[in-house]
Amino acid sequence: MEEARSFEAIAFPFTVGLAAGLLLPEQLYAVGGIHLLGGLACLGAVFMSLLMLWRGGGRMEMALLMICTGLCCTAANRLGGSVSPPAGGLEALKDLLAGLPFPHERTAPLLTALFTGDRTALGRDTLHIFRSSGASHILALSGLHLGILYLVMTRVLSILGNSPLARIVRSVAAIVPAGAFCLATGASPSLVRAFLFILLGEACNLLHRPRNAWHILLVALTLQAAIDPSQVATIGFQLSYLAMTGITLIYPILERWYPADGRFDPIRKVWKGAALTLSCQLTTAPLAWFTFHTFPRHFLLTNLLAMPLTTLLMVLGITTVALGAAGICPMLLIRLTDLAASALLFCLEVIAGM
């Protein structure tokens, strides 16, 4: 419990300092050529650090230190510019997907959107289906997509065994492609958050530390906000962390309402999917309504049907792309991938027409 409080004592005040710095007018950062607010924030952070070294730090001193540190990061970002990660580098993947002989013409553009975020090849009808059914989040590259890719990589790499060397190789082989995918696709706030979760989770495994989801969320929040404070003000950043807050705090409670009995129980799997969806909606719906003035009526049905199909489609798509790049992709696999894409679109069409 004490460890949890120490994480919160760092992450929450630091985020408050960042948010306060973003809300203050930019004119305060540089008055008469002097970096006023940034300088004051740095002096405040130094003063609080010296005070804590001299007399020992309590909760209040730690909170003030982290607020000043957050203001420092915001000032540095305002005065020096924000981080601009490289984008692109996925043209070869787009060309490979476009060249695969899928029976239906909508499969390759859909896979391109799921793997690269490029929706230009999707027709208006397809985009309308996703919007009307409340499944637009599936097309926007997010932690969901990186999480599925990470899951596939870890399953494949599990053949290496569980020796200390194998664990290191597995972690590096999972982290590097995840980071490369995040950068190549533009490093959206949700993708950066997911990458930090992967990085911190693998670090916990290698250091034999407990993999506490709440601690990982707080550390990732602090790191991402420090790297680029301007992201705190974006809707993608806010929705991503609100969704993970719901998954971390609410989902375990809802899941326990239907306890496992050790046997295969398909109804419990449905309940787990519903609990996951409800957990995300409870924490993100107020902000989504305030920002977009809309709420998906069939969000529960959409996610219960679309999420398993999306996961299946991406797993098949990854396998198809890998074998296609090697020139050994069987036609059966291409047809199965096409069938999964058609099933996903069919379900969304039905929901959109309800």
Backbone torsions as a table, in degrees:
resi	resn	phi	psi	omega
1	MET	NA	-40.3	179.4
2	GLU	-63.9	-37.6	178.6
3	GLU	-64.7	-40.7	178.6
4	ALA	-62.0	-42.4	179.7
5	ARG	-64.3	-35.1	179.6
6	SER	-66.2	-37.9	175.4
7	PHE	-62.6	-45.8	-178.3
8	GLU	-66.2	-35.8	-179.7
9	ALA	-66.5	-19.7	177.6
10	ILE	-95.2	-49.4	-171.7
11	ALA	-69.9	-45.9	-174.7
12	PHE	-66.2	-51.8	178.7
13	PRO	-63.3	-34.8	178.5
14	PHE	-61.9	-43.8	178.3
15	THR	-66.2	-36.3	176.1
16	VAL	-61.8	-42.7	177.7
17	GLY	-62.8	-41.4	177.0
18	LEU	-62.3	-47.4	-178.3
19	ALA	-63.0	-41.0	178.6
20	ALA	-62.9	-40.8	178.4
21	GLY	-64.3	-34.9	179.0
22	LEU	-72.5	-31.1	-178.5
23	LEU	-79.7	-25.0	-179.4
24	LEU	-70.8	146.0	-179.8
25	PRO	-63.9	145.2	-175.8
26	GLU	-63.4	-24.8	-178.8
27	GLN	-62.1	-25.5	-179.2
28	LEU	-70.8	-20.5	-175.9
29	TYR	-75.9	-28.8	-179.6
30	ALA	-140.5	105.6	179.9
31	VAL	-114.8	116.7	-180.0
32	GLY	62.3	33.7	179.2
33	GLY	82.3	-1.5	-179.7
34	ILE	-102.7	130.8	179.4
35	HIS	-76.3	80.1	-168.5
36	LEU	-65.0	-62.0	-173.2
37	LEU	-66.3	-41.8	178.3
38	GLY	-60.2	-42.2	179.2
39	GLY	-65.2	-42.6	178.6
40	LEU	-64.3	-40.1	179.2
41	ALA	-64.3	-41.5	178.5
42	CYS	-64.7	-42.8	177.6
43	LEU	-62.1	-40.1	178.6
44	GLY	-63.5	-41.9	179.4
45	ALA	-64.9	-42.5	178.4
46	VAL	-64.2	-44.3	-178.9
47	PHE	-61.4	-45.4	-178.9
48	MET	-66.5	-35.1	177.6
49	SER	-64.5	-45.1	178.7
50	LEU	-65.1	-38.6	179.4
51	LEU	-63.7	-40.1	-179.5
52	MET	-69.3	-35.8	176.7
53	LEU	-67.3	-33.2	-175.3
54	TRP	-77.3	-47.1	-172.5
55	ARG	-117.6	1.9	-177.4
56	GLY	85.7	144.9	-173.1
57	GLY	-102.9	131.0	171.4
58	GLY	-100.4	-170.2	-179.6
59	ARG	-62.7	-42.8	-177.3
60	MET	-65.1	-43.9	-179.8
61	GLU	-63.5	-41.9	178.9
62	MET	-63.7	-41.2	179.9
63	ALA	-63.1	-44.7	179.9
64	LEU	-65.2	-38.1	177.9
65	LEU	-61.8	-45.8	-176.9
66	MET	-71.6	-32.4	175.0
67	ILE	-63.7	-45.0	177.7
68	CYS	-63.3	-39.0	178.2
69	THR	-63.8	-40.8	176.1
70	GLY	-61.6	-41.2	176.6
71	LEU	-64.0	-37.0	177.3
72	CYS	-61.2	-45.8	-179.1
73	CYS	-63.2	-40.5	178.7
74	THR	-66.0	-41.4	179.2
75	ALA	-63.3	-43.3	178.7
76	ALA	-62.7	-38.3	179.0
77	ASN	-68.2	-42.5	-179.4
78	ARG	-64.9	-40.0	-174.6
79	LEU	-85.7	-26.2	-176.3
80	GLY	-108.3	-6.1	-178.8
81	GLY	93.3	155.5	-177.7
82	SER	-89.1	165.7	179.0
83	VAL	-70.5	133.5	178.9
84	SER	-121.7	92.0	-178.4
85	PRO	-67.6	151.2	178.4
86	PRO	-67.9	147.0	178.1
87	ALA	-122.2	167.3	177.2
88	GLY	93.1	-159.2	179.8
89	GLY	83.6	10.6	-177.6
90	LEU	-116.3	15.0	-178.0
91	GLU	-62.8	-37.3	179.9
92	ALA	-64.1	-38.6	177.9
93	LEU	-65.5	-41.8	178.5
94	LYS	-62.2	-43.3	-179.7
95	ASP	-64.8	-39.2	179.7
96	LEU	-64.5	-43.9	179.2
97	LEU	-64.6	-40.3	179.9
98	ALA	-66.6	-25.5	-178.3
99	GLY	-89.3	-7.6	179.7
100	LEU	-76.6	138.9	-174.0
101	PRO	-82.7	65.2	176.8
102	PHE	-71.2	138.6	-179.5
103	PRO	-62.3	-34.1	-178.2
104	HIS	-107.0	140.9	-173.1
105	GLU	-72.7	-17.1	-177.8
106	ARG	-86.7	-9.4	-175.3
107	THR	-69.9	-49.9	-178.3
108	ALA	-62.0	-46.6	176.5
109	PRO	-61.1	-35.4	179.0
110	LEU	-67.0	-44.0	177.6
111	LEU	-65.0	-36.7	177.1
112	THR	-61.5	-41.6	177.9
113	ALA	-65.6	-39.8	-178.0
114	LEU	-70.3	-34.7	-175.5
115	PHE	-93.3	-25.7	-175.3
116	THR	-123.8	-14.7	-176.7
117	GLY	83.3	-0.5	-179.3
118	ASP	-86.1	111.0	-177.4
119	ARG	-105.1	12.1	-175.1
120	THR	-64.9	-28.9	-178.2
121	ALA	-85.2	-9.7	178.0
122	LEU	-75.7	136.5	179.3
123	GLY	-73.3	165.6	179.8
124	ARG	-62.3	-37.4	-179.3
125	ASP	-62.3	-42.3	179.8
126	THR	-65.6	-43.7	178.3
127	LEU	-62.7	-38.4	178.8
128	HIS	-64.7	-38.3	178.6
129	ILE	-61.5	-45.5	-179.8
130	PHE	-65.3	-41.6	179.5
131	ARG	-66.0	-46.9	-175.0
132	SER	-67.6	-31.7	-179.1
133	SER	-86.4	-4.2	-178.1
134	GLY	77.5	26.1	-177.7
135	ALA	-113.1	21.4	-178.7
136	SER	-61.4	-28.9	-179.0
137	HIS	-63.9	-21.1	178.7
138	ILE	-68.6	-33.4	-178.5
139	LEU	-81.5	-23.3	179.6
140	ALA	-83.1	120.8	-179.5
141	LEU	-56.4	127.7	-174.9
142	SER	-149.4	-171.5	177.0
143	GLY	-61.8	-25.9	176.8
144	LEU	-58.7	-48.7	-176.4
145	HIS	-67.2	-44.4	179.6
146	LEU	-67.5	-34.4	177.5
147	GLY	-64.0	-40.6	178.0
148	ILE	-66.0	-43.8	177.6
149	LEU	-60.7	-41.5	179.1
150	TYR	-64.7	-41.2	178.6
151	LEU	-61.1	-43.3	178.8
152	VAL	-63.0	-44.3	-178.7
153	MET	-63.3	-42.7	-178.6
154	THR	-67.1	-36.1	178.0
155	ARG	-66.1	-42.4	179.4
156	VAL	-65.6	-41.8	-176.4
157	LEU	-76.3	-9.6	179.9
158	SER	-63.5	-18.5	179.3
159	ILE	-68.1	-14.0	-179.5
160	LEU	-72.7	-14.7	180.0
161	GLY	98.3	-167.7	-174.7
162	ASN	-128.4	23.1	176.7
163	SER	-72.3	162.2	179.1
164	PRO	-54.8	-43.3	178.9
165	LEU	-66.1	-40.5	180.0
166	ALA	-64.2	-37.5	178.6
167	ARG	-64.2	-40.1	178.4
168	ILE	-65.0	-45.9	-179.7
169	VAL	-62.3	-43.0	179.3
170	ARG	-61.2	-43.9	-178.5
171	SER	-64.1	-46.7	179.9
172	VAL	-64.1	-42.2	-178.8
173	ALA	-68.9	-19.3	176.2
174	ALA	-91.5	-38.6	-176.0
175	ILE	-71.7	-44.4	-174.8
176	VAL	-62.0	-50.2	177.3
177	PRO	-63.0	-35.5	178.4
178	ALA	-63.9	-43.2	177.5
179	GLY	-66.4	-39.8	178.6
180	ALA	-63.8	-42.5	178.0
181	PHE	-63.2	-41.4	179.5
182	CYS	-60.9	-46.4	-179.5
183	LEU	-69.8	-42.3	-176.0
184	ALA	-64.4	-29.7	-177.6
185	THR	-96.4	10.5	172.5
186	GLY	104.6	-4.3	176.3
187	ALA	53.1	57.3	175.1
188	SER	-65.6	158.1	-178.7
189	PRO	-54.2	-40.0	-179.3
190	SER	-66.8	-39.7	179.0
191	LEU	-68.1	-40.6	177.8
192	VAL	-62.4	-42.1	177.6
193	ARG	-60.1	-45.9	-179.7
194	ALA	-63.6	-40.8	178.8
195	PHE	-63.5	-41.2	178.5
196	LEU	-64.4	-36.5	176.1
197	PHE	-62.3	-43.0	178.7
198	ILE	-63.8	-46.6	-178.3
199	LEU	-61.1	-47.4	-178.4
200	LEU	-69.7	-37.4	177.9
201	GLY	-63.6	-43.1	177.9
202	GLU	-67.2	-35.6	177.0
203	ALA	-63.2	-40.7	177.4
204	CYS	-62.2	-41.5	179.1
205	ASN	-63.1	-45.1	-177.6
206	LEU	-68.7	-33.4	-178.8
207	LEU	-91.4	3.9	179.8
208	HIS	56.9	40.5	176.0
209	ARG	-100.7	151.0	177.1
210	PRO	-61.9	136.2	-176.8
211	ARG	-89.7	76.1	-177.8
212	ASN	-82.8	116.6	-174.7
213	ALA	-62.9	-38.2	-179.0
214	TRP	-67.3	-41.0	177.2
215	HIS	-63.7	-43.1	179.3
216	ILE	-61.5	-41.2	178.6
217	LEU	-61.1	-45.0	-178.1
218	LEU	-65.9	-42.6	-179.9
219	VAL	-66.9	-42.5	178.4
220	ALA	-62.2	-42.1	177.6
221	LEU	-58.8	-45.5	-179.3
222	THR	-65.8	-45.5	-178.8
223	LEU	-64.4	-46.3	-177.4
224	GLN	-65.7	-39.4	178.6
225	ALA	-67.0	-34.6	178.4
226	ALA	-71.1	-36.9	179.9
227	ILE	-64.6	-44.5	-179.2
228	ASP	-147.0	89.1	-177.0
229	PRO	-59.6	-25.5	-178.3
230	SER	-64.7	-21.1	-179.6
231	GLN	-68.4	-23.5	-179.0
232	VAL	-59.4	-29.2	-177.1
233	ALA	-85.9	-4.3	-177.2
234	THR	-87.7	147.7	-178.8
235	ILE	-66.5	-32.6	178.9
236	GLY	-63.5	-43.4	178.0
237	PHE	-62.2	-47.8	-176.2
238	GLN	-65.3	-46.0	-179.9
239	LEU	-65.9	-37.2	-178.6
240	SER	-62.7	-47.6	-178.4
241	TYR	-75.4	-30.7	174.2
242	LEU	-65.1	-41.8	178.1
243	ALA	-61.7	-44.0	-179.9
244	MET	-69.2	-30.6	174.7
245	THR	-63.2	-43.2	176.8
246	GLY	-62.7	-43.7	179.6
247	ILE	-64.0	-38.7	-176.6
248	THR	-74.3	-41.2	-172.4
249	LEU	-99.5	-37.1	-173.1
250	ILE	-95.0	-40.1	-175.8
251	TYR	-56.9	-45.0	179.4
252	PRO	-59.0	-34.2	179.1
253	ILE	-68.3	-46.7	-179.6
254	LEU	-65.9	-38.1	-178.7
255	GLU	-62.7	-36.1	-178.1
256	ARG	-70.4	-13.2	177.1
257	TRP	-66.0	-22.6	177.3
258	TYR	-123.8	84.4	-173.4
259	PRO	-67.0	150.3	178.3
260	ALA	-80.3	144.0	178.6
261	ASP	-115.2	11.8	177.3
262	GLY	86.5	-7.8	179.0
263	ARG	-104.4	162.0	176.0
264	PHE	-67.5	121.1	-175.1
265	ASP	-134.1	97.3	-178.7
266	PRO	-63.1	-29.5	179.1
267	ILE	-66.6	-37.2	178.0
268	ARG	-66.8	-34.7	176.6
269	LYS	-63.6	-40.0	175.9
270	VAL	-63.6	-42.3	179.2
271	TRP	-62.8	-40.2	178.7
272	LYS	-62.1	-40.6	176.7
273	GLY	-64.4	-40.7	178.4
274	ALA	-66.7	-40.9	179.8
275	ALA	-63.6	-39.6	178.5
276	LEU	-63.9	-44.1	179.4
277	THR	-64.4	-45.1	179.6
278	LEU	-63.5	-38.4	179.8
279	SER	-61.0	-44.4	178.9
280	CYS	-66.4	-43.3	-176.9
281	GLN	-66.3	-36.7	-178.5
282	LEU	-62.4	-32.8	-178.1
283	THR	-95.6	-23.9	-177.3
284	THR	-100.6	-23.2	-174.0
285	ALA	-59.0	-44.2	179.8
286	PRO	-58.3	-44.7	179.8
287	LEU	-68.5	-40.8	179.4
288	ALA	-62.5	-42.1	178.7
289	TRP	-65.5	-42.7	-179.6
290	PHE	-64.4	-35.4	-175.8
291	THR	-85.7	-46.9	-173.0
292	PHE	-103.8	-9.7	179.8
293	HIS	56.3	38.3	178.4
294	THR	-151.5	160.3	179.5
295	PHE	-148.1	126.8	-179.4
296	PRO	-67.7	118.2	-176.6
297	ARG	-67.7	-35.2	-174.4
298	HIS	-107.9	34.7	-174.7
299	PHE	-60.7	-36.7	-177.4
300	LEU	-68.1	-47.1	178.8
301	LEU	-64.6	-42.0	-179.9
302	THR	-58.8	-47.5	-176.9
303	ASN	-72.8	-34.8	178.9
304	LEU	-64.2	-34.4	-180.0
305	LEU	-91.7	-43.3	-171.2
306	ALA	-76.4	-36.7	-175.4
307	MET	-65.8	-46.6	175.9
308	PRO	-62.0	-38.8	179.5
309	LEU	-67.7	-38.0	177.9
310	THR	-64.7	-42.8	177.6
311	THR	-61.1	-46.6	178.4
312	LEU	-61.3	-43.1	-179.4
313	LEU	-62.7	-42.4	-178.9
314	MET	-69.1	-38.7	177.6
315	VAL	-63.7	-45.6	176.4
316	LEU	-64.0	-39.3	-179.8
317	GLY	-64.4	-41.2	178.0
318	ILE	-62.1	-44.7	178.9
319	THR	-63.4	-42.3	179.6
320	THR	-62.8	-44.3	-179.7
321	VAL	-64.5	-43.9	-178.6
322	ALA	-62.5	-46.4	179.9
323	LEU	-72.4	-33.8	177.0
324	GLY	-63.9	-39.8	177.6
325	ALA	-64.2	-30.5	178.3
326	ALA	-84.8	-6.4	178.8
327	GLY	76.6	20.9	-176.8
328	ILE	-128.0	25.0	-176.1
329	CYS	-77.0	119.4	179.8
330	PRO	-73.2	151.4	-179.4
331	MET	-64.8	-29.7	178.5
332	LEU	-60.3	-42.4	179.5
333	LEU	-65.8	-39.6	178.1
334	ILE	-62.4	-41.3	179.5
335	ARG	-67.9	-38.0	177.8
336	LEU	-65.0	-41.1	177.0
337	THR	-62.9	-42.6	177.9
338	ASP	-63.4	-39.2	179.1
339	LEU	-65.1	-40.9	178.1
340	ALA	-63.8	-40.4	177.7
341	ALA	-64.4	-42.5	179.4
342	SER	-65.5	-38.3	178.5
343	ALA	-64.7	-41.0	177.9
344	LEU	-62.4	-47.8	-180.0
345	LEU	-64.8	-37.9	179.4
346	PHE	-63.3	-46.2	179.4
347	CYS	-60.8	-42.2	-179.6
348	LEU	-68.8	-34.1	176.4
349	GLU	-63.4	-43.2	179.9
350	VAL	-63.3	-45.6	-179.0
351	ILE	-65.6	-40.0	179.8
352	ALA	-63.9	-27.6	-179.2
353	GLY	-88.0	-0.4	-177.9
354	MET	-78.5	NA	NA
